Amino acid sequence: MPAGPLIVVFCDTISPMELSCYGSRIGRTPSFDQLAADGLVCHEHYRTLSFDQIAKVEEQIRNLGATVVDWSEDKDSSEQLANQLQSEASCIWINVTTTDNAEANRSQLENISAILLKADRPLHGFFTAREGRMLPTDDDDLAPFSKAISESVTIPNWLPLVVLGSTADRISHAGHYTKLTDDCSLWEACRNALKANATTSWTFPEEPSEPLLLRTDSAVGLRTADDLLVVPADEDFRITDEVPRAARYFVKPEDRFDVNDVVTTVPELAQERWQMLCRRQLPAS
């Protein structure tokens, strides 16, 4: 059976921890969870592009032939998506406008997922977002963790990434993918597939070859596969042997995502990460 179009489900703002496939207890999304169970849930995906860069990527992908569905909770959106799944479109970009109402956001994802699950051709593509965010409620067991590191670079830059079924079949890892990935390589892989006009050749991006530089207005961070160093954005980034007092160093005790990270003191590693971060911050010569 020929593969269907490349599916991109793109939310404005959502935290991975709003989704039950990431372990959230806020609410259930059985249809979306089924898509995730048939595909791949990526626990270490981060935003490294600015919003201006993301907007340019969106424009490029749309110019390469993507059919855009601006999703809203009405019958027209449902019919449009169902019809496009039967069409010859090479890529269907489903643009989901999210709000502060987590329940409404989950309802949108459930309705989209229910339509995708009815597709009569194998699905391939991915679900992600432009930006992460704080958890919207204290009811979830993980909310205290989010508040504890709210000043870090993790929350706004940590994004959900769920790879849809037939794309995930090409990846040797199963179920949960805990390797570091970033949106720069994700969108590059998507553009390359569309440029080649071969949606069946879309492949999951490889793990970045260097640590990811993460930013907010108040902090800068260096994220590796094993740890995270967070430093205030107004710090003097000079290569020194001494790590700034205001720096916070997190390590991963297990091969898991950020919720299990712990603040610790490992002077040698923290110093090494600090020097790496300073080099990344230096202007190009």
Secondary structure, 3 states (H helix, E strand, C coil): CCCCCEEEEEEEECCHHHCHHHCCCCCCCHHHHHHHHHCEEEEEEECCCCHHHHHHHHHHHHHCCEEEEEECCCHHHHHHHHHHHCCCCCEEEEEECCCCCHHHHHHHHHHHHHHHHCCCCCCEEEEEEEECCCCCCCCCCCHHHHHHCCCCCHHHHEEEEEECHHHHCCCCCCEEECCCEEHHHHHHHHHHHHHCCCHHHCCCCCCCCCCEEEECCCEEEEECCCEEEEEECCCCCCCCCCCCCCCEEEECCCCCCHHHCEECCCHHHHHHHHHHHHHHHCCCC
